[in-house]
Amino acid sequence: MTELAGVPLTQRQQLAVACRTLAAQGYDDKLAGHVSVRDGEDGTLIVPRLGRFWDEVTANDFVRIDADGAVVEGVGNVNPTIVFHLELHKARPDIVCALHNHPPYGTAWACAASLPPQLDQTGANGGGTAVVYSEYEGVVQTGDNAAALARAYGDADLAVLAGHGTLVTASSVALALLRAMCFEHRARKAYEVLAMGLEPKPLTPELEASASAAADVYADMLMAKYAQRLADVAPDALHDDLTAAVGV
């Protein structure tokens, strides 16, 4: 559990930290992107309300939806494509957090429907198995399309969605944030090496495993540091009116 000033961060606060942090690192495709976190055993998800840039989102911009996508806590509408998250969480009970957007380098590889090679330690720090989903069929807004995509994702942890963007899943918001940053780093370094006209030299599976051995611990440390940074520059972003809030 990630803490700030000795107090656990709520799920909404962690999501605000994740969105703000990723926006500062290039996840800024206008109003695009969505994220969800499974909160409890009742099948509900916490998701962002529609119409906020990731660099301005606050803990109060997240609402709770039920298994049918209806808002049951908080105020606001949700992105219709959140139906994919509902199906993904149903198919994968192990997933706590799912995060999708169109980061620059990850989307470049999506345009090529190809998986970037894993070339360095930083790219491997978040761990996880990556796949390519090559059947782009437009915006996912129906339950059938969402269920098909969820099935295609299988037991992966990261995906390049051809013609679309990237998808990252994890057992915590902190680990999803780390994986998202590492996956974009991986995509960027692979692009840069190829742009140099050189032959990429992928890490061995053993080196990848070694680099990600402490991913959970590292993820919590990073979440705490990014939360403190956000509390210092924009404390209102962490005010959570719906659940017990960290005092900032």
Residue pairs with C-beta under 8 A, 6 or more apart in sequence:
1 8
1 9
1 220
2 8
2 9
2 14
2 173
2 174
2 220
2 223
2 224
2 227
3 9
3 224
4 13
4 224
4 227
4 228
4 231
4 238
4 246
4 248
5 246
5 247
5 248
7 246
7 247
8 246
9 17
9 223
9 227
9 238
9 246
10 59
10 240
10 243
10 244
10 245
10 246
11 37
11 39
11 46
11 62
11 173
11 243
12 46
12 59
12 60
12 62
12 240
12 242
12 243
13 59
13 227
13 238
13 240
13 245
13 246
14 37
14 173
14 174
14 223
14 227
15 35
15 37
15 46
15 48
15 57
15 59
15 62
15 173
16 57
16 58
16 59
16 61
16 62
16 230
16 237
16 238
17 173
17 177
17 223
17 226
17 227
17 230
17 238
18 35
18 99
18 173
18 176
18 177
18 180
18 223
19 27
19 35
19 48
19 54
19 55
19 57
20 54
20 55
20 57
20 226
20 230
20 234
20 237
21 177
21 181
21 226
21 230
22 54
22 99
22 101
22 103
22 177
22 180
22 181
23 53
23 54
23 55
24 55
25 181
25 184
26 103
26 104
26 105
26 184
27 33
27 54
27 101
27 102
27 103
27 180
27 184
28 53
28 54
28 55
29 101
29 102
29 103
29 107
29 165
30 53
31 50
31 51
31 52
31 53
32 101
32 102
32 165
33 54
33 99
33 100
33 101
33 102
33 165
34 47
34 48
34 79
34 81
34 82
34 85
34 100
34 101
35 47
35 48
35 97
35 98
35 99
35 100
35 176
36 45
36 46
36 47
36 82
36 85
36 89
36 97
36 98
37 45
37 46
37 47
37 96
37 97
37 173
38 45
38 89
38 95
38 96
38 97
39 45
39 46
39 64
43 66
43 67
44 64
44 65
44 66
44 67
44 72
44 73
45 64
45 65
45 82
45 85
45 86
45 89
46 62
46 63
46 64
47 62
47 63
47 64
47 65
47 78
47 79
47 82
47 85
48 57
48 61
48 62
48 63
48 78
48 79
49 61
49 62
49 63
49 74
49 75
49 76
49 77
49 78
50 76
50 77
50 78
50 79
51 76
51 77
52 61
54 101
57 237
58 236
58 237
58 238
58 239
59 237
59 238
59 239
59 240
59 245
60 74
60 239
60 240
60 241
60 242
61 76
62 74
63 71
63 73
63 74
63 75
63 76
63 78
64 71
64 72
64 73
64 74
65 71
65 72
65 78
65 82
65 86
66 72
67 86
67 90
69 78
69 82
69 83
69 86
71 77
71 78
73 242
74 242
80 141
81 139
81 140
81 141
83 140
83 141
83 142
83 143
83 146
84 100
84 140
84 145
84 146
84 149
84 150
85 98
86 146
87 143
87 146
87 147
87 149
87 150
88 95
88 98
88 146
88 149
88 150
88 153
88 169
89 95
89 98
90 150
91 147
91 150
91 151
91 153
92 150
92 153
92 155
92 169
94 171
95 169
95 170
95 171
96 170
96 171
96 172
96 173
96 176
97 169
97 170
97 171
97 172
97 173
97 175
97 176
98 167
98 168
98 169
98 176
99 167
99 168
99 169
99 176
99 177
99 180
100 161
100 165
100 166
100 167
100 168
101 165
101 166
101 180
102 110
102 164
102 165
102 166
103 165
103 166
103 180
103 184
103 187
104 184
104 188
105 116
105 184
105 187
105 188
105 191
106 160
106 165
106 166
106 183
106 184
106 187
107 164
107 165
107 166
108 187
108 191
109 115
109 116
109 160
109 187
109 190
109 191
110 160
110 161
110 162
110 163
110 164
110 165
110 166
111 162
111 163
113 132
113 134
113 160
113 162
113 163
114 132
114 160
115 130
115 131
115 132
115 160
116 160
116 186
116 187
116 189
116 190
116 191
117 190
117 200
117 202
118 124
118 186
118 202
118 203
118 208
119 186
119 189
119 190
119 193
119 200
119 201
119 202
119 203
120 185
120 186
120 189
120 203
121 203
121 207
121 211
122 182
122 185
122 189
123 182
123 183
123 185
123 186
123 189
124 182
124 186
124 203
124 207
124 208
124 211
124 212
125 178
125 182
125 211
125 212
125 215
125 218
126 175
126 178
126 179
126 180
126 181
126 182
126 183
126 212
126 215
126 219
127 157
127 179
127 208
127 209
127 212
127 215
128 156
128 157
128 158
128 168
128 170
128 179
128 212
129 155
129 156
129 157
129 158
130 156
130 157
130 158
130 159
130 160
130 183
131 153
131 154
131 156
131 158
131 159
131 160
132 159
132 160
132 162
133 149
133 152
133 153
133 159
133 160
133 161
133 162
133 167
134 162
135 152
135 162
136 161
136 162
136 163
136 164
137 145
140 146
140 149
153 159
153 167
153 169
156 169
157 168
157 169
157 170
157 179
158 166
158 167
158 168
158 169
158 179
158 183
159 166
159 167
159 168
160 166
161 167
166 180
166 183
166 184
166 187
168 176
168 179
168 180
168 183
169 176
170 176
170 178
170 179
170 219
171 216
172 216
172 219
172 220
173 223
174 216
174 219
174 220
174 222
174 223
175 215
175 216
175 219
177 219
177 222
177 223
177 226
178 215
178 218
178 219
178 222
179 215
190 200
193 200
194 200
203 211
227 238
227 246
230 237
230 238
231 237
231 238
231 246
231 248
235 248
238 245
238 246
238 248
239 245
239 248
240 246
